[in-house]
C-alpha cells in the first residue's frame, strides 16, 4: 500500500513538473495571453466544467474570487436548463475539459459567440508537446486562448480515474489566479478585506480598522489637574489618557501610573498631567498590522497603545480588548 501511495504522488509530481516546464517554455505566450484576457475582463470570470473537472472548476472560481477577481462557477448542464442567464456580455469563460469534447460545454459555445464572450480552454490536448502535437479538440479549437493541461498518464493503476490530470488542472488554475493577483497588485490588506471572517484575514487586520477614534479617545493637556485627568480616564474607560500639546502627543497617563503615584504620595490631586505623565510613550502607526500592536503590548506589558501619524498627531487608541475579536488573543 505504501508503494502504491508513493507511486501516485510521484506520477502527479511528474505531471506538475512537465506543466511547469510548458508554462516556462512553449506555452508561455498562451499563458500570458490568458492572464491578460482575464485581467481585461469587464465582467466576471465564469468557470465551467463537468464531473471531476467541474469540482476543480469550483475551486478555481473560489480562488479567483478570494484574490481579487470576481468569479463564479457555472454548471454546464444546468446552464442548458436556465442558468445560461448567468452569462452576460463582458464576461470571460474559463472552460475545463480533459477531453475537450464535453457535450454540455460545447453546447454553450454558440451563446458565448453570440454575446462576444472570450473563451479560455484548459484541456488535455498535447498542444505544446515536444513531439508532434495531436489534433486539437473541439473546445481547444474554439477557444480564444487554449491551454495545455495534458499528462503522460493518470496515477490510477487502470489509467482511468482522473488523478494526475485533475491535479494538473488545479495547479494551472492556481497559476492563473496568482499571476492575475500579481498583475492586479493584490496586497495583504486586500486579502484581509475579502476574508473578514477568516483567521488569516483577522491576523492581517490593520490598527486603523480596530482603534478607538474621535470622542472615544481620552485627551487632556499638560496643565490639566489630576482630578480632571482621573475623570477623563474613567469616562472613556480605556485605562489610559493621552496628554497633548499643540495637537501633538507629549505623554500618556495609565491606570498603572496612577497606582504607582498613590503608592509614593497620598495627595496627587494638586498635581497636573504634565507632572505625572510618561513622556515619549510607545506608539504605533495606523497602517501597522494588529498583530504588530499585540506584539508590542506583550513585550511592554501594557494594554493600550496610542496610534499616531507620521507627524505625531494622535489618530486613536487601540486596546487589548479590541484584539480579542481577531482570535489573536
Buried (B, 14 or more C-beta within 10 A) or exposed (E): EEEEEEEBEEBBEBBBEBBBEBBEEBBEEBBBBBBBBBEEBEBBBBBBBBBBBBBBBBBBBBBBBBBBBEBBBBBBBEBBEEEBEBBEEEBBBBBBBBEBEBEBBBBBBEBBEEBEBBBBBBBBBBBBBEEEBEEBBBBBEBBBBBBBBBBEEBBBEEEEEBBBBBBBBBBBBBBBBBBBBEBBEBEEBBBBBBBEEBEEBBBBBBBBBBBBEEEEBBBBBBEBBBEBBBBBBEEBEBBBBBBBEEEEBBBBBBBBBBEEBEEEEEEBEEBBBBEBBBEEBEBBBBEBBBBBBBEBBEEEEBBBBBBBEEEEEBBBBBBBBBBEEBEBE
